[in-house]
Amino acid sequence: MRVVLQRVSSANVTVEGRQTGSIGRGLLALVGVGRDDDRSDVSYVADKIRDLRLFNDANGRMNRSLLDVDGAVLLVSQFTLYGNCRKGRRPS
């Protein structure tokens, strides 16, 4: 499983002109699931996302987790995280 995280003040996903998801402060997670991934991988990654200290505390240090800031997560499927770009110009 591969995940790219981005801290956001707000984020939304629009598909064919229709908003399908949105959050306020939190994390945008682009998630690629591999062939060998199983439920234990999902659980591990979910716990990691929840507990990573990516938000600033009162001193400006990244010392607060998603739970600490009462943040949300917007998950977006991103199969290209497993794309092979060694040949040609398109991931396969």
N, CA, C and O atoms as a GROMACS GRO file, in nm:
protein
  368
    1MET      N    1   0.085  -0.116   0.000
    1MET     CA    2   0.000   0.000   0.000
    1MET      C    3   0.090   0.123   0.000
    1MET      O    4   0.190   0.130   0.072
    2ARG      N    5   0.053   0.219  -0.082
    2ARG     CA    6   0.127   0.344  -0.089
    2ARG      C    7   0.030   0.459  -0.064
    2ARG      O    8  -0.081   0.462  -0.117
    3VAL      N    9   0.077   0.553   0.018
    3VAL     CA   10  -0.008   0.667   0.053
    3VAL      C   11   0.074   0.794   0.045
    3VAL      O   12   0.187   0.800   0.094
    4VAL      N   13   0.017   0.896  -0.016
    4VAL     CA   14   0.074   1.030  -0.016
    4VAL      C   15  -0.022   1.117   0.064
    4VAL      O   16  -0.141   1.124   0.034
    5LEU      N   17   0.032   1.184   0.167
    5LEU     CA   18  -0.052   1.269   0.253
    5LEU      C   19  -0.021   1.416   0.228
    5LEU      O   20   0.093   1.454   0.204
    6GLN      N   21  -0.126   1.497   0.236
    6GLN     CA   22  -0.109   1.641   0.228
    6GLN      C   23  -0.198   1.706   0.334
    6GLN      O   24  -0.317   1.677   0.342
    7ARG      N   25  -0.138   1.793   0.415
    7ARG     CA   26  -0.218   1.870   0.510
    7ARG      C   27  -0.300   1.971   0.432
    7ARG      O   28  -0.251   2.033   0.339
    8VAL      N   29  -0.426   1.987   0.471
    8VAL     CA   30  -0.514   2.080   0.401
    8VAL      C   31  -0.597   2.160   0.501
    8VAL      O   32  -0.630   2.112   0.609
    9SER      N   33  -0.631   2.282   0.461
    9SER     CA   34  -0.728   2.359   0.540
    9SER      C   35  -0.869   2.322   0.495
    9SER      O   36  -0.965   2.332   0.572
   10SER      N   37  -0.880   2.278   0.369
   10SER     CA   38  -1.003   2.222   0.315
   10SER      C   39  -0.968   2.151   0.185
   10SER      O   40  -0.869   2.184   0.120
   11ALA      N   41  -1.050   2.054   0.148
   11ALA     CA   42  -1.028   1.980   0.023
   11ALA      C   43  -1.161   1.922  -0.023
   11ALA      O   44  -1.250   1.896   0.057
   12ASN      N   45  -1.171   1.904  -0.154
   12ASN     CA   46  -1.291   1.839  -0.207
   12ASN      C   47  -1.257   1.762  -0.332
   12ASN      O   48  -1.156   1.789  -0.397
   13VAL      N   49  -1.341   1.667  -0.366
   13VAL     CA   50  -1.328   1.587  -0.487
   13VAL      C   51  -1.452   1.611  -0.571
   13VAL      O   52  -1.564   1.604  -0.522
   14THR      N   53  -1.429   1.639  -0.699
   14THR     CA   54  -1.539   1.660  -0.792
   14THR      C   55  -1.526   1.561  -0.906
   14THR      O   56  -1.420   1.550  -0.967
   15VAL      N   57  -1.633   1.488  -0.935
   15VAL     CA   58  -1.636   1.391  -1.043
   15VAL      C   59  -1.748   1.430  -1.138
   15VAL      O   60  -1.865   1.440  -1.098
   16GLU      N   61  -1.711   1.451  -1.263
   16GLU     CA   62  -1.809   1.488  -1.366
   16GLU      C   63  -1.896   1.605  -1.321
   16GLU      O   64  -2.018   1.603  -1.339
   17GLY      N   65  -1.831   1.706  -1.262
   17GLY     CA   66  -1.901   1.827  -1.222
   17GLY      C   67  -1.978   1.818  -1.092
   17GLY      O   68  -2.041   1.916  -1.050
   18ARG      N   69  -1.975   1.702  -1.027
   18ARG     CA   70  -2.050   1.682  -0.902
   18ARG      C   71  -1.953   1.657  -0.787
   18ARG      O   72  -1.866   1.570  -0.796
   19GLN      N   73  -1.967   1.734  -0.680
   19GLN     CA   74  -1.880   1.715  -0.565
   19GLN      C   75  -1.917   1.585  -0.494
   19GLN      O   76  -2.032   1.564  -0.455
   20THR      N   77  -1.818   1.496  -0.479
   20THR     CA   78  -1.844   1.366  -0.419
   20THR      C   79  -1.787   1.353  -0.278
   20THR      O   80  -1.820   1.258  -0.207
   21GLY      N   81  -1.705   1.447  -0.237
   21GLY     CA   82  -1.650   1.443  -0.102
   21GLY      C   83  -1.584   1.575  -0.069
   21GLY      O   84  -1.533   1.644  -0.157
   22SER      N   85  -1.584   1.610   0.060
   22SER     CA   86  -1.518   1.732   0.103
   22SER      C   87  -1.488   1.724   0.252
   22SER      O   88  -1.557   1.655   0.327
   23ILE      N   89  -1.384   1.796   0.293
   23ILE     CA   90  -1.347   1.805   0.434
   23ILE      C   91  -1.301   1.947   0.463
   23ILE      O   92  -1.271   2.025   0.372
   24GLY      N   93  -1.297   1.980   0.591
   24GLY     CA   94  -1.234   2.102   0.637
   24GLY      C   95  -1.088   2.070   0.666
   24GLY      O   96  -1.022   2.002   0.588
   25ARG      N   97  -1.038   2.118   0.778
   25ARG     CA   98  -0.900   2.095   0.817
   25ARG      C   99  -0.873   1.946   0.834
   25ARG      O  100  -0.952   1.874   0.895
   26GLY      N  101  -0.761   1.901   0.781
   26GLY     CA  102  -0.726   1.760   0.796
   26GLY      C  103  -0.622   1.716   0.696
   26GLY      O  104  -0.529   1.790   0.664
   27LEU      N  105  -0.638   1.593   0.647
   27LEU     CA  106  -0.542   1.533   0.556
   27LEU      C  107  -0.611   1.482   0.430
   27LEU      O  108  -0.716   1.417   0.436
   28LEU      N  109  -0.551   1.513   0.317
   28LEU     CA  110  -0.589   1.452   0.190
   28LEU      C  111  -0.496   1.333   0.172
   28LEU      O  112  -0.374   1.350   0.173
   29ALA      N  113  -0.552   1.215   0.155
   29ALA     CA  114  -0.473   1.093   0.140
   29ALA      C  115  -0.497   1.032   0.003
   29ALA      O  116  -0.607   0.988  -0.029
   30LEU      N  117  -0.392   1.031  -0.079
   30LEU     CA  118  -0.396   0.963  -0.208
   30LEU      C  119  -0.348   0.821  -0.181
   30LEU      O  120  -0.235   0.801  -0.136
   31VAL      N  121  -0.433   0.722  -0.206
   31VAL     CA  122  -0.406   0.584  -0.165
   31VAL      C  123  -0.400   0.491  -0.285
   31VAL      O  124  -0.492   0.486  -0.367
   32GLY      N  125  -0.289   0.418  -0.294
   32GLY     CA  126  -0.274   0.314  -0.395
   32GLY      C  127  -0.269   0.179  -0.325
   32GLY      O  128  -0.190   0.160  -0.233
   33VAL      N  129  -0.352   0.087  -0.368
   33VAL     CA  130  -0.358  -0.046  -0.306
   33VAL      C  131  -0.291  -0.145  -0.400
   33VAL      O  132  -0.325  -0.154  -0.518
   34GLY      N  133  -0.194  -0.221  -0.346
   34GLY     CA  134  -0.121  -0.319  -0.426
   34GLY      C  135  -0.187  -0.455  -0.424
   34GLY      O  136  -0.276  -0.482  -0.343
   35ARG      N  137  -0.143  -0.540  -0.514
   35ARG     CA  138  -0.200  -0.674  -0.527
   35ARG      C  139  -0.187  -0.758  -0.400
   35ARG      O  140  -0.275  -0.838  -0.369
   36ASP      N  141  -0.078  -0.738  -0.327
   36ASP     CA  142  -0.053  -0.821  -0.208
   36ASP      C  143  -0.103  -0.758  -0.078
   36ASP      O  144  -0.085  -0.816   0.028
   37ASP      N  145  -0.164  -0.641  -0.085
   37ASP     CA  146  -0.213  -0.575   0.036
   37ASP      C  147  -0.335  -0.649   0.091
   37ASP      O  148  -0.417  -0.701   0.016
   38ASP      N  149  -0.344  -0.652   0.224
   38ASP     CA  150  -0.459  -0.717   0.288
   38ASP      C  151  -0.512  -0.628   0.401
   38ASP      O  152  -0.469  -0.513   0.416
   39ARG      N  153  -0.605  -0.680   0.478
   39ARG     CA  154  -0.669  -0.601   0.584
   39ARG      C  155  -0.569  -0.550   0.687
   39ARG      O  156  -0.586  -0.441   0.741
   40SER      N  157  -0.467  -0.628   0.714
   40SER     CA  158  -0.369  -0.583   0.813
   40SER      C  159  -0.294  -0.459   0.762
   40SER      O  160  -0.259  -0.372   0.842
   41ASP      N  161  -0.270  -0.450   0.631
   41ASP     CA  162  -0.206  -0.332   0.574
   41ASP      C  163  -0.298  -0.210   0.587
   41ASP      O  164  -0.253  -0.100   0.620
   42VAL      N  165  -0.426  -0.230   0.561
   42VAL     CA  166  -0.524  -0.121   0.572
   42VAL      C  167  -0.527  -0.070   0.716
   42VAL      O  168  -0.526   0.051   0.740
   43SER      N  169  -0.532  -0.161   0.812
   43SER     CA  170  -0.537  -0.124   0.953
   43SER      C  171  -0.411  -0.048   0.994
   43SER      O  172  -0.418   0.054   1.063
   44TYR      N  173  -0.295  -0.098   0.951
   44TYR     CA  174  -0.167  -0.034   0.984
   44TYR      C  175  -0.163   0.109   0.930
   44TYR      O  176  -0.127   0.202   1.001
   45VAL      N  177  -0.200   0.125   0.802
   45VAL     CA  178  -0.194   0.257   0.739
   45VAL      C  179  -0.296   0.352   0.802
   45VAL      O  180  -0.265   0.469   0.825
   46ALA      N  181  -0.415   0.304   0.832
   46ALA     CA  182  -0.517   0.388   0.896
   46ALA      C  183  -0.468   0.437   1.033
   46ALA      O  184  -0.484   0.555   1.066
   47ASP      N  185  -0.410   0.347   1.110
   47ASP     CA  186  -0.356   0.386   1.241
   47ASP      C  187  -0.243   0.487   1.226
   47ASP      O  188  -0.234   0.583   1.302
   48LYS      N  189  -0.158   0.466   1.127
   48LYS     CA  190  -0.044   0.555   1.104
   48LYS      C  191  -0.093   0.694   1.065
   48LYS      O  192  -0.043   0.794   1.116
   49ILE      N  193  -0.190   0.701   0.974
   49ILE     CA  194  -0.245   0.830   0.932
   49ILE      C  195  -0.306   0.903   1.053
   49ILE      O  196  -0.285   1.023   1.071
   50ARG      N  197  -0.380   0.831   1.133
   50ARG     CA  198  -0.446   0.890   1.251
   50ARG      C  199  -0.344   0.945   1.351
   50ARG      O  200  -0.366   1.050   1.411
   51ASP      N  201  -0.232   0.875   1.369
   51ASP     CA  202  -0.139   0.907   1.476
   51ASP      C  203  -0.018   0.991   1.436
   51ASP      O  204   0.052   1.042   1.524
   52LEU      N  205   0.008   1.007   1.306
   52LEU     CA  206   0.122   1.089   1.265
   52LEU      C  207   0.106   1.232   1.318
   52LEU      O  208  -0.002   1.290   1.311
   53ARG      N  209   0.215   1.286   1.370
   53ARG     CA  210   0.210   1.423   1.423
   53ARG      C  211   0.252   1.520   1.312
   53ARG      O  212   0.370   1.552   1.296
   54LEU      N  213   0.153   1.565   1.237
   54LEU     CA  214   0.178   1.648   1.119
   54LEU      C  215   0.125   1.791   1.134
   54LEU      O  216   0.141   1.872   1.043
   55PHE      N  217   0.064   1.822   1.247
   55PHE     CA  218   0.004   1.954   1.267
   55PHE      C  219   0.079   2.030   1.375
   55PHE      O  220   0.126   1.972   1.473
   56ASN      N  221   0.088   2.161   1.357
   56ASN     CA  222   0.165   2.246   1.448
   56ASN      C  223   0.097   2.261   1.583
   56ASN      O  224  -0.025   2.269   1.594
   57ASP      N  225   0.181   2.265   1.687
   57ASP     CA  226   0.132   2.296   1.821
   57ASP      C  227   0.143   2.448   1.842
   57ASP      O  228   0.169   2.522   1.747
   58ALA      N  229   0.124   2.493   1.964
   58ALA     CA  230   0.127   2.637   1.995
   58ALA      C  231   0.265   2.698   1.970
   58ALA      O  232   0.276   2.820   1.950
   59ASN      N  233   0.369   2.616   1.970
   59ASN     CA  234   0.505   2.664   1.948
   59ASN      C  235   0.548   2.653   1.802
   59ASN      O  236   0.663   2.682   1.768
   60GLY      N  237   0.457   2.612   1.715
   60GLY     CA  238   0.490   2.601   1.573
   60GLY      C  239   0.559   2.472   1.535
   60GLY      O  240   0.603   2.456   1.421
   61ARG      N  241   0.570   2.378   1.629
   61ARG     CA  242   0.633   2.249   1.600
   61ARG      C  243   0.528   2.150   1.555
   61ARG      O  244   0.416   2.148   1.607
   62MET      N  245   0.563   2.066   1.458
   62MET     CA  246   0.470   1.961   1.413
   62MET      C  247   0.466   1.855   1.522
   62MET      O  248   0.547   1.763   1.526
   63ASN      N  249   0.369   1.871   1.611
   63ASN     CA  250   0.364   1.787   1.730
   63ASN      C  251   0.222   1.742   1.763
   63ASN      O  252   0.198   1.685   1.869
   64ARG      N  253   0.126   1.766   1.670
   64ARG     CA  254  -0.012   1.730   1.697
   64ARG      C  255  -0.064   1.637   1.587
   64ARG      O  256  -0.031   1.652   1.470
   65SER      N  257  -0.145   1.541   1.629
   65SER     CA  258  -0.200   1.442   1.536
   65SER      C  259  -0.335   1.488   1.483
   65SER      O  260  -0.389   1.591   1.525
   66LEU      N  261  -0.388   1.411   1.392
   66LEU     CA  262  -0.521   1.436   1.337
   66LEU      C  263  -0.626   1.439   1.448
   66LEU      O  264  -0.716   1.522   1.446
   67LEU      N  265  -0.614   1.348   1.543
   67LEU     CA  266  -0.707   1.345   1.656
   67LEU      C  267  -0.695   1.470   1.742
   67LEU      O  268  -0.796   1.524   1.789
   68ASP      N  269  -0.572   1.516   1.762
   68ASP     CA  270  -0.549   1.634   1.846
   68ASP      C  271  -0.613   1.760   1.790
   68ASP      O  272  -0.656   1.847   1.865
   69VAL      N  273  -0.619   1.769   1.658
   69VAL     CA  274  -0.675   1.890   1.594
   69VAL      C  275  -0.818   1.870   1.549
   69VAL      O  276  -0.876   1.957   1.484
   70ASP      N  277  -0.876   1.755   1.584
   70ASP     CA  278  -1.013   1.721   1.543
   70ASP      C  279  -1.027   1.733   1.391
   70ASP      O  280  -1.124   1.790   1.340
   71GLY      N  281  -0.927   1.678   1.320
   71GLY     CA  282  -0.924   1.687   1.175
   71GLY      C  283  -0.997   1.573   1.107
   71GLY      O  284  -1.040   1.477   1.171
   72ALA      N  285  -1.009   1.586   0.976
   72ALA     CA  286  -1.078   1.485   0.895
   72ALA      C  287  -0.980   1.430   0.790
   72ALA      O  288  -0.873   1.486   0.768
   73VAL      N  289  -1.019   1.321   0.728
   73VAL     CA  290  -0.939   1.261   0.620
   73VAL      C  291  -1.028   1.247   0.497
   73VAL      O  292  -1.142   1.201   0.505
   74LEU      N  293  -0.973   1.287   0.383
   74LEU     CA  294  -1.038   1.265   0.255
   74LEU      C  295  -0.951   1.167   0.179
   74LEU      O  296  -0.840   1.201   0.138
   75LEU      N  297  -1.000   1.044   0.160
   75LEU     CA  298  -0.926   0.940   0.088
   75LEU      C  299  -0.963   0.943  -0.059
   75LEU      O  300  -1.081   0.947  -0.095
   76VAL      N  301  -0.860   0.940  -0.144
   76VAL     CA  302  -0.881   0.938  -0.288
   76VAL      C  303  -0.801   0.822  -0.345
   76VAL      O  304  -0.680   0.813  -0.325
   77SER      N  305  -0.868   0.733  -0.417
   77SER     CA  306  -0.801   0.621  -0.482
   77SER      C  307  -0.705   0.674  -0.588
   77SER      O  308  -0.743   0.758  -0.670
   78GLN      N  309  -0.582   0.626  -0.585
   78GLN     CA  310  -0.480   0.675  -0.679
   78GLN      C  311  -0.396   0.557  -0.726
   78GLN      O  312  -0.285   0.536  -0.676
   79PHE      N  313  -0.449   0.480  -0.821
   79PHE     CA  314  -0.380   0.360  -0.867
   79PHE      C  315  -0.246   0.391  -0.932
   79PHE      O  316  -0.161   0.303  -0.940
   80THR      N  317  -0.226   0.513  -0.979
   80THR     CA  318  -0.100   0.546  -1.045
   80THR      C  319   0.018   0.546  -0.948
   80THR      O  320   0.133   0.552  -0.993
   81LEU      N  321  -0.006   0.540  -0.818
   81LEU     CA  322   0.104   0.530  -0.723
   81LEU      C  323   0.182   0.399  -0.742
   81LEU      O  324   0.296   0.388  -0.700
   82TYR      N  325   0.119   0.302  -0.806
   82TYR     CA  326   0.186   0.176  -0.838
   82TYR      C  327   0.222   0.168  -0.986
   82TYR      O  328   0.266   0.063  -1.032
   83GLY      N  329   0.205   0.276  -1.059
   83GLY     CA  330   0.234   0.275  -1.202
   83GLY      C  331   0.382   0.254  -1.230
   83GLY      O  332   0.468   0.305  -1.159
   84ASN      N  333   0.410   0.180  -1.335
   84ASN     CA  334   0.547   0.157  -1.380
   84ASN      C  335   0.573   0.251  -1.497
   84ASN      O  336   0.507   0.242  -1.600
   85CYS      N  337   0.669   0.341  -1.480
   85CYS     CA  338   0.700   0.441  -1.583
   85CYS      C  339   0.835   0.417  -1.648
   85CYS      O  340   0.891   0.507  -1.709
   86ARG      N  341   0.887   0.297  -1.635
   86ARG     CA  342   1.020   0.268  -1.690
   86ARG      C  343   1.022   0.268  -1.842
   86ARG      O  344   1.123   0.304  -1.902
   87LYS      N  345   0.912   0.228  -1.904
   87LYS     CA  346   0.905   0.226  -2.050
   87LYS      C  347   0.796   0.322  -2.095
   87LYS      O  348   0.687   0.324  -2.039
   88GLY      N  349   0.826   0.399  -2.196
   88GLY     CA  350   0.725   0.489  -2.251
   88GLY      C  351   0.697   0.607  -2.161
   88GLY      O  352   0.773   0.638  -2.069
   89ARG      N  353   0.587   0.673  -2.189
   89ARG     CA  354   0.552   0.796  -2.117
   89ARG      C  355   0.423   0.785  -2.038
   89ARG      O  356   0.376   0.884  -1.982
   90ARG      N  357   0.365   0.666  -2.035
   90ARG     CA  358   0.243   0.644  -1.958
   90ARG      C  359   0.267   0.536  -1.854
   90ARG      O  360   0.331   0.434  -1.883
   91PRO      N  361   0.216   0.557  -1.732
   91PRO     CA  362   0.231   0.450  -1.632
   91PRO      C  363   0.148   0.329  -1.670
   91PRO      O  364   0.038   0.342  -1.724
   92SER      N  365   0.202   0.213  -1.642
   92SER     CA  366   0.126   0.090  -1.670
   92SER      C  367   0.114   0.007  -1.544
   92SER      O  368   0.053  -0.101  -1.546
   0.00000   0.00000   0.00000
